Amino acid sequence: MIIPSSPPRSICVYCSSSNAVDAVYREAARETGRLIAKAGYSLVYGGTRIGLMGEVSAGARDEGGKVTGIVPEHIRARILDCEDAEALVVTPDMRQRKARMEQLSDAFLALPGGFGTLEEVMEIITLKQLGLHAKPVVFLNAAGFYEPLLAFFETIFRERFARQEYAALYSVVSTPSEALQEVERVWGSATSLALTKWD
């Protein structure tokens, strides 16, 4: 009897779709895609091939990795440079896009990005705080991009809008290789955050 192998784990990458960003961010995104594919994982991302989205997708493809892009209809209608049809999931709207990305993914990496990236990663952290998933959430703090946000998180903790323990909901690293190592560390950990928001 042949037992089918389980599908490879998938890593969702949230990141910018801007072509105007500095090369240091583009290089980090491409390397992230390469490392995801080299490790045998699948990439889930926002579906367009521009900005850091394009870099992370190209990096994964460079190493023969499986890529799934997820894009809402209104963006697909405006942006022609999206994933090929066989690798593209089109959703009715942004909310269903995020839900599909969450469903298909076993971990989440937040690369540098704008308002959309922040909205996506904040929601996934909140869902983890509420006990609705226990998947790794990692900020790739390339070139110190997330330092102001992390400082604001410390203000939230200090002013008691959230408990200091909730810093365990996410991890912060500086390089793509550290990001993959952190995802694997959390996957291999037998412990999880025991508190819920109202404990």
N, C-alpha and C positions, 0 to 999 in steps of 0.2 A: 504493500500500500504506500502510495506517495503522499506525504503530508505537505500541503502547500506552505511555502515560506510566508512569513508575515511581511507586509509591505514595509519599506523603509520608513523610518520616522521622518517627519516633515518639520522644517523650521520656517516660521513666518518672519519676514523682514519688513519692518515699517521704515520708510525712508522718503527722501525728497524726490520730486519729479522735476526739479529745476536744473536746467543746463548751465546756469550762471554761477554755480558754486565753485569754490576753490578745488584745485586738483587733489589736495590732500584727502578730501572727502570722497572724491570719485575713486581714488586708488583704494581707500579703505573698503568701499562698497564692492568693487570688483574682487578684491582679495577675499572678502566675506563670502561671496558667491562661489569662488573657487574652492574655499575650504569646506563649505557645506557639501558640495558635490564630491570632493576628494574623500570626505569622511563617509560617503555612501548615503547621505541624507537627501531628501527632496527639498526644493525651495518653493515656498508659497510667498507671493508678493503681489503688489498692486496692479500689475498687468500691463503697464505702458513701458516702452523701451526708451524713455528719455530720462535725463538726470541720473540720480543715484539708482533709481529703479532699473534703468537700462544697464547700468554698470553691474549691479548685483546679478541680474539675469544673464548678462554676457559672461560674467565670471563663472557662473554655474555651468553654462553651456560649453565654455572652454574645456571643462573637465568632464564633459559628457553627462552632466547631472540632469535629473528630471526637474522641470520647471512648470509650475502652475501659476498663471496670472489671473487675478480676479478683479474685474472692472465693472462699474455700474454702467447702465445703458447710456446715460447722458454724457459720460466721458468717452465711451466707445464711439459715440456719434460725432464727437468733436475732434478726437485725436486718432489719426490714422495709424500711428506707429505703436501698435499694441502687439501683444504676443500672437504667434500664429494660431489659427483657429483651433487646432487640436490641443493646444496648451492654454486656452483661454476660457475662463468661466465668466459669463456676462450675467450680472444680477440686475433686478429692477431698480435698485437705489443704493445709496451709500450704506444705509443701516444693514441691508441684507448682504452687502459686500463684506462688511466687518464680521457679521455673524458667520459667513461662509469661511472666511479666513481663519476664524477661531476654531470652527469645526474641523477643518482640514489639518490643523497644525498641532504639533506636540511641544513647541517652544516658540518664544517670541523674542526677536532682537530689534531694538530700536536704534537705528543709525541716525545720524544727523538729518533733520528735516524741519519743515515749517508747521503751520497750524494743523494740517491734516495728520501729520506724524504724531504730534503731541496729543491730539484728540484720540487717536487709535491706541497709543500706549497707555494713556491715562485710563481709558475704559478697561483695558485688559488687566491693569493693576487693580482697579476697583472691583472687577469681577473676581479676582483672586482674593481680595480682602473680604468679599462677601461669601467666600467658600465655594464658589461656583466652578472653580478649576484649581489645579495645583501645579500648573505647568511653569517651567522656567521663564522668567522675564528679565531680559538683560539689556542695559543701556551700553551701547558702544560709544564711549566718550572720546571719539577721535578728535585730536588736536584740542582737547579740553572743551569741546562744543557744549556739553551739558552742564558745565560748572555752575552757571547762574541758576539753572533749574534745580540742581541738587542743593544749592544754598537755600533756595526757596523751600524745598522739602524740609530742610533743617528748621526753618522758621515755623513751618506747620507743626513739626514735632515740639519745638520749644514752647509755642503758644498753646499747645495741647488741643489742636484741632484734629490731631491723629496721634496715636501712641507711638513712641519711639520704636517699639517692637515691630511696627509695620515697615520699617526699613528692610526687614527680611523678606518682604514681598518681591523685591527686585534686587538685581546685582548691577554693579557698575564696573566696567573694564575699559582698558585703553586701546586694545588692539584686536583685530579679527581673530587671531589665534587664541587669545585669552577668552574671547566671547564663546568660541566653540568649546573650549575646555570648561568654561563655567556652565554651559548648557549640559554637558555630559556629567559634570559633577552633581548638578541638581537632579538629573535623571537617576543617577546612581545612589542618591541619598535616601536613606530609609526614614528620614524625619521630614516633617512638614510643619507649617505654621499652625499651632494648636488653637490660637485665639481666633475668634470671629469678631466682627465689628461691634457686637453688643455684649460680649462677655465682660 
